[in-house]
Amino acid sequence: MSDTRDGGHVPEPAGGQFPTRPSAGTPALAPWRHRIPRRMIVACTIIAVACVAMSLLALSLGDYPLTIPEVVSALFGDQGFATTVVTQWRAPRVVAGLVFGAALGLSGALFQTLTDNPLGSPDVIGFSTGSYTGVLIVTTLGATSAASTSVAAVVAGIITALVIYVLAWRGGMQGFRLIVVGIAATAMLTAINTFLLLRMRTEVAMSASIWGAGTLSLVSWAKLTFALPAAALLVACTVLLARPLRQLELGNDTALAHGTRVESSRLAILVVGVGLVAVVTAAVGPIAFISLSAPQVARRLARSAGIPLLTSAFTGALLLVGADVVAQHLTTNPIPVGIVTIVIGGAYLLALLFREARSL
């Protein structure tokens, strides 16, 4: 079969199909199974190796110091007390640092891509604070079990996200408006959290305040039974959302032209990103600035036009495990890892401000 246009005969190409091309005003999307840039592969490999090295260092340090070969032997063999120290006492903390750091890095990548703004982080927008509010509410009511606090953190985080989404909606969603509304919500939720802490008994308030700073010190394998499967499920959802996320980077019109349901995709990305933060908050408290800094560090390491999800996850894992090592061994008495990440985040914000000032 052939096609005749304007009286001319166009021969049928081999294979029986005419080639197609995108319209002049629509940039072509790369195929779904596109080739991963070599720079990104190198960056991910280097960061992954650094994660392994930092994890081994974290497993070796403590009141019962071990050499790296002893740590490896304890992980893969029976070394008596050393195996107990490594696998039962230190490994849960290291695994939590890797998984939760990756979750925070992914969440930050989702929100910064969604808002098209390097400040579009869940801790800046207020979702982490909302999850913490949920935990404080159930604690005030006397429910202190791991299940109740986990459910409260997830539910409160999602409710906070939906409220901010509705308040920021004006015939569509714009990233800048979402950030502004989120910052206002953070201020109000912080005031509510302070009020709830003042209403608690002194010992409960002190415990909640320490947990609210973000700490991995109370992590055990039992406490990870909910967090690890939930984080794995949300990471799988992130993989499914990777394609619409990349299409949204090209703009709403282009995404619509390629069949993406823009607002539905935005809402799904919002829920998954909030879920990642809520799972972390439920397990170890709100840990600030990992989700803010990890995606931008990953973007620069990979030299990517957009924010790379996989590199962001590796970077978040490395930052949190490294920050926890510093938090444990910088001073005589260990401090919450959230304090160290705040310092990292503050340095990142200063660097960002200086960079913007130099570009003016």
N, C-alpha and C positions, 0 to 999 in steps of 0.2 A: 504494500500500500504506500502511496506517496501523497505529498501535499502540494497543491497548486495555489499560488498566491500571485495576484496581479497578472494572471495569464501565464506565469512562468512555471516550469516544472522543477520541483525540488526533489531530488532523488532521496529515497529512504536510506538512512545510515545503517551500518552494520549493527545487528542486535535488535532492530525494529523499533528503536526509541529515539526520539529527537532529544538532544541535550537541552537542559534547562539552565537558566541563570537567574540570579536574583534581580529584582527591579533596580533601576538606577539609584533610587533613593534609599535602598535598604542594604546595609553591609552584610556580606555573607558570613554566616557563623561557621566556625571550624567544625569538622565532623565530631560526633560524640566520642568516637574512639580516636582522638587526635594524638599526635605524637607529643609526649611529655618533653619539654625543653631540657636540654642537657644541664643547664645551669641549675634548674630546680632539682634534678636528680642528685647532682653533686651536693647541693645545699642540704637536702633531706638526709643524704648519707652521712655528711659531716655532723649534722645535729644529732642524728640517731646514735652515732659513735660517741659523741659527747654525752648523750643521755646515759649510755651504758657505763661510761667511765665515771660520771657523777654518781650513778646509782651504786657502783662498787665502792666508791669513796664513802658514801653515806652508810653503807653496810659495814664498813671497816671501822668507823669512828664511834667513840662512846666510852663509857666507863670500863668496858671490857674490849680494849683495842685488838684488832686483828689485822694481819697482813692481807693483801689482795689474794694471794694464792690460798690462804686459809679461808677467806670468804668463798672463793670458788669451790673449794673442797667441801665446805659446809653446805653449799647449795646443792651439790650433786653427789654427796656422800654422807656417811654417818660419822660425824666428828664429835659426838657427845654433846657437851655443854655448848660448844661453839655453834653447832647446828641449831640448838634451841635459841640462842641469842640472835642468830641471823634470820632464821625462818619464822620464828614466832614473835620476836620483839621488834626487830628492825625492818624486816621485809614488808609487813603491812603498811608501814609509814612510807616506805619508798614507792611501793606500788600505788598507794593513794596519791603521792606527789606526781607520779607519771600520768596516771589516768585523769586525775582532776586538773592537772595543768594542761593536758591535751584538751579536756572538755572546755576549759576557760578560753584557751587559744582558739578553738573552733567557734565558740560562742561569739568571741570578739570579731572573728573574721566574718561571721554571718551578719552581725549588726553593722560593722563598718562598711561592708559591701552594700547592705540594704539602705543605709543612710548616706552613703557616698561621702563619709566624713571620718577622719581619723579619731575624732572624739566620740564617735558613735559606739560606745562601749556599754555593756549592760550594767556595770557598776556606776558609770556616769549617768546613764538614763534613769536608773532607779530600780531596776529589776532585782538586783542583789539585796538592796535595802528592803524591798517589799517581801522577799523571802524571809529575811531576818525578822521582819514584823510578824509574820505568821508564826514563826517559832516562839517569839516572845509572848504572843497572845495565848497559845496553848500552854506554855509554861506558867503563865499567870493563872490559868484555869486549873493547874495542877497536873496536867498531862505531860510527863517528862520522858516517856518511853521513846526509844529510837524510831519506832513505827509512827507514832503520833507526830513527832517533830519533823520526820521526813515528809509525811503527807502534808503537814501544815506549810512547810517551806515550798513544796511544789505548787500547791493550790494557791497560796498567797502570791507567789511569783507570777503565776499565770493570770490571776485576777488583776494584779498590778499592771501587767503588760496590756491586758485588754482595756483597762480604764485609760491608760496613757494613749493607747491606739485610738480609742473613741474620741478623747479630748483633742488629739492632734489631727483628727480627720476633718478635712475641709474640701469635700468633693474629690478626695484623693489623698494619698499619703506622700508627704515630703520629708526627707531625712532631717533637714534643719529644724522643722517644726517639731518633729518627734523628739529631738535632742532637747530643745528648749522646754517643752512640756515635761520631759523626763527629769530635767534638772530641778524644776519646780516641785515635782512629785517627790524627788529625793529629799529636798529640804523639809517638806511636810512629814514624810515618813520618818526621817531622823528625829524630828520633834516628838512624834508618837512613840518611837522606840525609847527615847529618853524618859518620857512619862511612864511607860510600862516598867522600865527598870527601877524607877523611883517607887513604884507601887509594890515591888517584890520584897520578900524578906532579904535581909542583908546578905546571907550566905548564898541564896539563890541568885541574887543580883550580881554578886561577885563572880560566880561561876558563869552566868550568862554573859557578863562583860568580857571575860577572858575568851569564851567561845566566840563572842561577837567580833573579836579582833582577828579571828581566823587562825586556827591551830591544828596541826596534825598530830599533836602529842597524845590524843585520846583514841587514835585509830587502832582498830584491831581487825582480825579477819572476820569476826562476828559482825562488826559494825559495817563491813563492806559487802555483806550479803545482799543488801538492797541496792547500794550505790553502784556497784560494778555492773550488774545486769542492766540497770536503768541507763547507765552511761553508754553501754554497748548498744542498746536499742536506739538511743538518740543519735549516736554516731552513725548507725545504719541509716537513720532517717536523713541525716545530713548528706550522706552519699547520694540518696535519691533526690535531694533538693539541689545538688550541685549544678545540674544542667539549667533549670529555670533561674538559678542564681546568676549564672554567667550570662544568660539572655537578658536578665534585668539590668546587668551592667551596661548593656548597649543602649538602654533607654526604653521607656514604656512602649513607644510606637514600634520599635523593632521587635520587642518581645511579643507584642500583640500580633505582628505580622507573621511571626513564626509559631503562632498557636499557643502561646503561654497565657494563662489566665493570671493577669498581673496581680490583682488584689488578693486572689486566693493564694497565690504563691507567696506574696508578702506576708500574709497572715500565717501560713504554714511555717515559713522561715522564722517569724517572730516567736511562734509557740515552741519550736524546736530549740531556738537559741535560749529562750527563757528556761526551758526544761533543763538544758545543760547546766546553767547557772544554779538553778534551784536544787538539783541533785548534789552539787558541790556544797552549797550552803547548808543543806540538810545534814550532810555528813561531817563537815569540818568548820562550818561557819562561813561568813562572807570574806572572801580573799580578794582584796582590791588590786586593780591595775595590771594583773596578768592578762586579762582579756583586752585591756587597752593597749599595752605595749607589744605583746607577742605578734599580732598580725602585721604591724608596721615593721618590726624587726625582720619577720619572715619575708615580707615583700622586698625589703632592701637586700637581704641575703640572696634571694632567688632572682632579683632584678626582674620582677614580674610586673606587667602592666596593671593587673588586678591583684587582689589579695589571694595568695595560694592557700587553700584549705589544709592540705596535708602538711606543708611547711609550717603553717601557723600552729597546728596541733603539736608537732615535734618541738617547736620553739617554746610553746607554753609549758610543755612537760619539762624541758630543760630549765626554764626559768624558775618553776616552782620547786623542783628538787634542789636546785642550787640555792635558792633562797632559804629552803628549810635546813640545809646544811649550815648555812651562815647563822640562821636563827638558833640552832642547837649549840653551836660551838664558838660563836663570836664572843660571848660573855660567859662568866662562871655559871650563872643561872640562865637556862634556856628561855627564849622569848617567843611569843607567837609569831608564826611565819608571816601573818598579815602585816605586822609592823615592818618587816624587811621589804615586803612587796610594795608597801606604801612609799618607802624610801626610793625603791627602783622606779615606781611610777612617777614620783615627784621629779626625779632626775630626768626621766623621759619627757615629762611635760616642759621642763625648763629647756631641754634640747630642742623640743618642737617649737617653743616660742622663739628661741634664738634663731632657729632656721627660718621661721616665717619673717622675723624682723630683718634678717639679712637679704631676704628675697624682695623686700619692699624697695 
